[in-house]
Amino acid sequence: MASIYDIKPQFQNLLRPIVNRLAKTGITPNQVTVSAMILSFVTGGLIALYYDHPFILLWVPVVMFVRMALNAIDGMLAKEHNMQTPLGNILNELGDVVSDAVLFLPFAFVPGFSAPLIIAIVIVSIISEMTGVLGSVIGASRRYDGPMGKSDRAFIFGLLALGAVIGFLTGWIITVILGLTLMLIIVNIGVRVNRALKEVV
């Protein structure tokens, strides 16, 4: 199913000059991963503290894009510059889940956003990423299938934040989008399980 993850190769091509420069300066994948986590914690904290100030939501789309870039960069450094480590694999998986949680949960405080839906999205997102990792546990590949993988979720929350500030997304429209997002993540879990099992049967 369609996902922003499908354009990852083109995105990586744009980032490759930056990645090569970082590798030459001695930057490691783990440093990039930790930087992405720090950015997420700081942003999540600012949203929780200043959720009623529109300026903070304008920062969200920028942070989501930077995070996607950092997530691609750490993987490219590891794979293309022989920097893969067991610790790096753990940090990469846990970092994404933790970063998503601390970025998304504060939206429960933002006017117009349904707190129960936000919490449900965070929970099923964690299950989705766990399902993706379990692919490698059973001898299949790490599953990144859509719909509504982590890149898609970042895009949706960036769009919702921007729409809420500008005013073209009202409360009920935001609720509908969040509801659809939740349902698509549930579909995502089923797709990842099915495709992982097909690989090993």
Phi, psi and omega in degrees: 000152186299142180203150175300335178302335182295337180265012182304317180302318179293320178297318179297322179298323179291327183275344189303318177301321178294317180299315180298322179292319179296320180297320181293331180272000176090010177290134182258159177302321181297324178295321178292317179299314180295323178298319178296322178294317179299316178302318181294316179297316180297314181294316178300319178296320179294321178296317180296324183277324187237036184299338181267007176255114184305329185300328183291326179290332177295335180283336186299311180302323179295314180297318180299318180293316179299319179298317178299320179294315179296322178297323177287320183296316182296322178292321180292320176301316182294313187277319187271347181234022174052050179243020181289135177220156176302318178299321179298320178297317180295313180300321182297313182289311181293322181300317180296315182295314180295317181298316177300316182299313183287339176277321186275321185303320180299341177297341178297338178273341187286129178305134180097347180256131180283117180300315179300321179292319179299313181297318179297320179297317179297317181296311183289334175295319177297317178297320179300313181291325176296319177298319178298318179293324182296340175304314180289334180294323182268007177096006175264190178272162173295122186270129177240019187301149169271185004278162174061048170286187187295326178292320178296319180295319178298318179297315182298314181291326175296318179294317180297318180298313180296316180296324180292322181289313183290327177103004179274357173240114179268176185306313184288327178292319177300318179298318178297315181296319178296319179297316177295321178300315179300314181295321181291327176293323177296318175299318179305317180299314179298319180297316181294319178297312183299314184288326177295316180295323179297328181293329186255356179275000000 
